[in-house]
Amino acid sequence: MRINPLKQHQQPIINGWLAIPSSYSAEIVGHQGYDSVTVDMQHGMIDFASALTMLQALSSTPATPIARVSHNDGALIMQLLDAGAYGIICPMVSTADEARRFVSACRYPPLGNRSFGPARALLYGGKDYPQHANEQILTLAMIETRDGLKNLDAILDVEGLDGIFIGPNDLSLTLTGTASAESQHPEMLEAVDHVLKRTQAANKIAGIFCTSGQAAADRIAQGFTLVTPANDVMQLSQAGREAVARARGNVLPARSGSGY
């Protein structure tokens, strides 16, 4: 089976993020030097048919293809794995039971309840995919709620969970009433630091969505081991604003965008 480099503890991991349903843009992003690229089926405008073509396009690039599901749904998780995703990010994981249900959908028996039918995963992973998928598929649970923070240690203790991915907008909205990926609110800063330290102590991947390359570099310096420096929509918007401003001879607009 094709080895999943994200599981080899070669860190930090720089993760691209796709919200636009396009195999062409997926292929372009996959060639830009990212270690992995996420197909976002939660807040991206992407259905399964589009996700399939995007995973196929990413297979032609050096980036490891992963996906974020819209919710903790075993059928969707299994479908994306069968389509060739080498990792799953699951949103809104707030309890250990939810984390166990998520991980179980990613693992064949006896370690989980993933149904057998690897389909395209055999083409990407190799003929021996079924024998090694349990060890190679990456599982990341998103912490975005007060309950998730309260139950963090129990979530981290779930066997087979590879790491935590902070959804900063939802976490900020929950804690402060305002969605801000770069919130400086004391409660938000404390929560992010707490998740980072507990995840480090568990020797698992600590990931977070960021709004720019610089923000991602700052998170790496802070100790995060997987960072997403904005998504394709944010990067396209910023590049367009800068191009128009330069063409008009105007002062460049301030960066804006939201991490999700």
N, C-alpha and C positions, 0 to 999 in steps of 0.2 A: 504493500500500500504506500502511496505517496505520503511522505512524512509531513506533518503539520508543523512548520517552523515556529508558529506562535506558541507551541507547547514545549519548545526546546529551551525556554528561559533565556533567550537572547533578547535582552531588553536594553533600551526602551522600544516599544512597538509603536510605530507611527501609522495610524489607521485613517484611511480615506472614508468618505461618507457620501452615499448617493441617495438623493431624494427625487431626482428627475428620471422618469421611466424611459431610459434610452440605452440600448446596448452599445451604441457608438460612444456616448459620453462615458459609459462604464469602461470601455476599452481604453479610452484616452486617459482617464484617471488612473487606471491600473498600471499604466506605463510611466507614471510620474515619480516613482521611487517609494511609494507607500509599501509598508510591510504587509498590510492587509487593507481590504476595502469592504465596507459594509453596505449591503443593499437594505435600505430602510423601508420596511412595509408598515411601520406604525404611523409616522408623520410624513413620509414621502408619498408621492402620488403614484404608487407602484402596486399593481395587482400581481397575482402569481405568474400569469403568462409573461408579463414584462420582467419579473424577477428571474424567471428561467433564462430568458435571452441575455440578461445582464450577467448572470452567473456563467453562462457559456462564454460571453465576451471576456470576462475576467480570467477565465481559464487560459486565455492566450497571452496573459501578462504575468509578470513575476509576483504579483500581489496575491495573497491568500484570500479567497472569497468567503465572506461571512454574511450573515443576515440578521436584522432585527425584526422579530415578529411583532404583530400588532398587539398581541396579548398572549397570556400563558395558555396556549391552545396546543394540545399534543398533536392533533391531526395536522395543523399547519407546520409545526416544528418538524415533524417527520417528513412531510412533503418537501420542505426546503432542503433537508438533509439528503433525501433521495434525489433531489435536483442538483446536488453537488456542493451545497454550502458546507464549509469545513469548520464552521462555528456558528453558534446562535447567541444573540443578545436578547434577553427576555426582560421586558419592562415591568415596572410596578410589582416587584417581588418584595413582600412585606413580612412574610413569615417563613419559618423553616419548612413547613408543610408545602407552601407554594414553591419553594426552592427545590424540594425533593420531587415534586410533580414535574417541574421543568427539567431537571436533570434526568429523571426517569424516561422522559420522552426522547432524550438524546442518546440513550444507551440500550443496546440489545440485551435481552435476557441472558444470564440471570441478574445483570446489574440494573436493568430497567425494563420498560415495557414497549420499546420501539418495535413497531411492526416491521417484518422483513420484506424488503422489496427495493433494494438500493438503486435500481434503474440507472439514471445518469451518473450517480455516485461511483459506479463501477468504471465508467469511462474516464472520470477525472481522477479517482483515487487508485484504481487498479483492480485487477481481478480478485486479489486477496483482501479487498476492502472489508467484507463482512467479518473477517477474522481479527481485524485491528482497529475498526472504527471506534470502539469503546475507549481506546487509549488516545486516539488522534483528534476526535471532535472536541472543539473548545466550547465551554459553557460559561457565560458571563451573566450574572443576575444584576439588574438595575435596582439601586437603592434611591427611592424618590419620595418616600413618605415618612411620617413620624413613627409609624409602626415598624417600617424597615430599619430605621435607626435603633429603635428599642430592641429589636430582635436580631440585630446585626451579628452578634457572636454565634447565635444558634444557626443563622443562615450560613455563616462561614464554616460551621462544623459539618455541613451537609456533604456527605461523601460524593465525590465526583464533580463538585462545583469548582471550576478553575479560578474564578475571580469575581470581582465586583466592578460594576461600571456605574459611576454616578451620573444621574440625569440632573444637571444643575438647575435647569429651568423649573422643573416640577418640584424639586427639593426646595428651591428658593420660594416658589409659590406657596408651598405647604408651610414653610417656617416663617415667612415674612409677609405673605400676602401679595408679593410682586415677583413675577417670573424674571429672573436675571441670572444669566450664566456666569456673570462676573460680579455677583453681589458681594459687597463689602460689609454687609450686615453682620454684626458680631455672632448671632446665632447660626448664620449660614457658614461663616468662617470656622466656627467651632465644630459644626457638623461635618464639614468636608475634612477637617484635620482628624476628627475622630474616626471616620470611615477609613481614611488613609492609614492611620496607625494600626487599627485593628486588622486591616487586610494585610498589611506588612507583617504583623505579628503571626498571622496565620500562614505566611509564606505563599500568598496567592497574588494573582494579578490585580493591580489597582488601576482602574481605568476611569477616564472622565472626558466628557465632551467640552471642547474649547471653542472660542470664537475667532481665533487667528493662530498663525504660526508662532507668533511671539507669546501668546497666552499658553500655547501648548509647551513651548520651551520653558516657560515659568513653572508649569505643572510638573515637568520632568525634573527640574531643579528642586521642586518641593518633595519629590519622591515617587510620583506616579510612574507606573511602568507601561501604561497604554494610554495614548492621547490621540484625540481626533481634532485636528486643526481646522474646524469649521466644515461645512458640507459644500456640495457642488453649487447649490443655490446661492449661498452666502458669498462664495468665492466668485461666481459669475457676476453677481450684483456689484460687488466691490470693484472688480476689474472694469465693468462697464461704466460705473460712476467715475472712476479715475480716468478712463480714456476720454470720456466726454468733457470732464473738467479740464484736462490738459489741452484738448483740442480747442476749447473756448478760452484758454488762457486764464482760467479761474483758479482760485485756491482749491486744493483738493478737499473734498467733503470728508467730514469725520466718519470713521468706520462705524457701521451699525449692523445689527444682526442679532439673531437669537440662537443660542445653542439648545439643541434638543436631541 
